Amino acid sequence: MLSIITRHTATDLPKTVLILWLLLSTPLMAADNNQLIQDLTLVPAQPPASLFTSSQSLTDSDSQWYRLDLSPAPTEDSLVVFNHIPAKRLDVFIPNDGGYRLKKMGIDSTSVVSSAIKMPPGEAESWYLRHTTTPLVTLQPQLWPASLYTAVLQKQRLAVSTVQTLLIVALIGTLMVTFTRRTPSFRPLIGHIVAAIALVLMWQGDLFRLLSWPEDPARWVMFMTTLVLVTGTAIYRHLLLADKPVTSNAMLALSVLTVATATYGIVLQVPLAMSATGVLLLTSACWIAMASLKDQPKTALPLVLTTLLLVTLGFSPINLPSLPELLLLGLHASVLPLLCWSVYQRGQRGRTINVTSAKYSNRRIFTDALRQHLAKPDTPLAVSDLKQLILTTAQSALPATPAMIVHQQQGEWHTTPGEGADKAASKLNSRLPAIETDLLRVICNDAQTNINFKYGDGTVYWLLPLSIEADDKVLLVLAPHRRQRTDGNWRIACDISSHASTVFQVNRQSLFWQREASLDALTGVLNRRAFYREAESAVNLCTAASRPCCVLFMDLDNFKQLNDQHGHIAGDEALQQTARLFRKALRQEDLLGRFGGEEFVVLLPETEPWQAFGVAERIRKAVAREQQVHGTTVSIGISALSADVDSLDKMISEADAAMYLAKQQGKNRTTISPLLPDMPATQSEESV
């Protein structure tokens, strides 16, 4: 049910917002002209001498004394009503039996939770008030008929409770969306709703009497009101100006200035600073509205409505918010998640705003590096190097345009950002889960299609497929700013994509054939020539860094008898199974090659002889255990890089000689070259 309401509300959000505003805000805007309510006048005065009999100190320097002259009230009981937001100190001295009784109305009161004092009918009295003075808030009591006050108070509590309930529901919904849909853009909205809830609680006043608060409660309410307005403006800035970085950054600076000005005015009680805060808030709202009404009028509608209604209500940061203003701010905060959800849903639905073929006549070539690489298909690059080459090309052809390579392998996305594209890449990573299904459907249907994808907040991505395989997809992604989205730049991007796609195809083919030419057809390990090529480089690196390096030379025992008795098919199966056992026992950086026939050789870089012996024994035992069906074992010889054995050929020769010693000593053994220092001449183990 909730999802249906949310879906239909999000699709027609402006009408929903307008209806809510008219139903809840318009009645509150009507001025209360009830003549039964009277504004009372406070006159600065000195307290009478009879008050000084009180044990309470009456000489506070930060308090001001007032006299409140009350005319005889009507026959109906009347109430002297103060603001719901309590003062730091408000002591009311009421005549009583020739003296005065004290009624504490400030936050230092622990028993009184009401903001009204009953006045008996038919009596004319002069009350004295001791009030903590503040230039920002004036004390304005009113005389209400008790019955009218009770009725109005019930309606007020109902309206405030309704808005508070809406805020709590909005907060729960926002939290669920944020953490279930993984939408970090909703996190500032959580802060805005929490601030609105705090404002409602503070405005009711009871919060200050229940908990100990420093400073005047009115200052807290003013600050929280400003915080609600600033955070609301920040959300609109994110929704409406995400595609206008210059304006967005200017608005961010203006928001920081607004908070600083409000803090200064509230802490130091400077009315001029609070007036400046109001001007800054109005400027921010008007600026955002004017910058976005042309492009996103529906999204900007709630901001325009809220601003107009606040101005109509006469809102000013110098005064505490009235009930209509409080309800308006609370209602806006509770509806704002629907607006954010609507924008999010439009981003979900706005998958491919423009799908364009990458083919152009009279294509221009913008990258010499790619053309030269196409001319040399026999020198393939590593995928990481190829990515950097394409990013460099894109950055040189389209300067100042964030570029990145997005690579999906086995269902996982990996992003390689170009220079200066870290922020754009981070934003794209957060959005990939939402667009993954539609994106893959488009690019898999037509690998030659380039995609102009516009996200809900105005961000545009150009997604250019480079290589599309079943479990391996590579895309070039550009995030052009508004002024960079021209037909010329789009054509350049498509040309780069076309060339880069060709490079990927050629490079993939070259890597495939190079790999096929390097592998032994039967066992899938390196052939002798490829092993020498790879191992020479590894040995040279170890020699230059003075790092250890070892070679294992392995020969299957009784392999000729296996071929003679069971045929070459059984021999081939034994070789294949032995190669699998070898690979399982080795590290990724170790090199395994078939030297010839039933002989294999392994290079172990960064490995000491005693470590190589452990590896050899692990291999030998695995072969003896797994090859019982074929009746074959393996004899292994070990050599290591040293001052005398300083080349790959010498290491292989010494390991081969050690292997023959193992054969002579009974096979199924591991033997270490006698030239290894600090090692026994021969180490072996009985057959398993």
Secondary structure as UniProt FT lines:
FT   HELIX           2..11
FT   HELIX           13..24
FT   HELIX           26..29
FT   TURN            35..36
FT   STRAND          38..39
FT   STRAND          42..44
FT   HELIX           49..53
FT   TURN            61..62
FT   STRAND          63..70
FT   STRAND          78..81
FT   STRAND          90..96
FT   TURN            97..98
FT   STRAND          99..104
FT   TURN            107..108
FT   STRAND          116..119
FT   TURN            121..122
FT   STRAND          125..132
FT   TURN            135..136
FT   STRAND          142..145
FT   HELIX           146..180
FT   TURN            181..182
FT   HELIX           184..186
FT   HELIX           187..204
FT   HELIX           206..210
FT   HELIX           217..240
FT   TURN            242..243
FT   HELIX           245..268
FT   HELIX           271..292
FT   TURN            293..295
FT   HELIX           297..312
FT   TURN            313..314
FT   TURN            317..318
FT   HELIX           323..349
FT   STRAND          354..357
FT   TURN            361..362
FT   HELIX           368..374
FT   TURN            377..378
FT   HELIX           383..397
FT   TURN            399..400
FT   STRAND          403..409
FT   TURN            410..411
FT   STRAND          412..417
FT   TURN            419..420
FT   HELIX           422..445
FT   TURN            447..448
FT   STRAND          449..454
FT   TURN            456..457
FT   STRAND          460..468
FT   STRAND          472..478
FT   HELIX           482..484
FT   HELIX           487..518
FT   TURN            521..523
FT   HELIX           528..545
FT   STRAND          549..556
FT   TURN            557..558
FT   HELIX           559..566
FT   HELIX           568..585
FT   TURN            588..589
FT   STRAND          591..596
FT   TURN            597..598
FT   STRAND          599..605
FT   HELIX           609..626
FT   TURN            627..631
FT   STRAND          634..640
FT   HELIX           648..664
FT   TURN            665..666
FT   STRAND          670..672
FT   TURN            674..675
FT   TURN            677..678
//
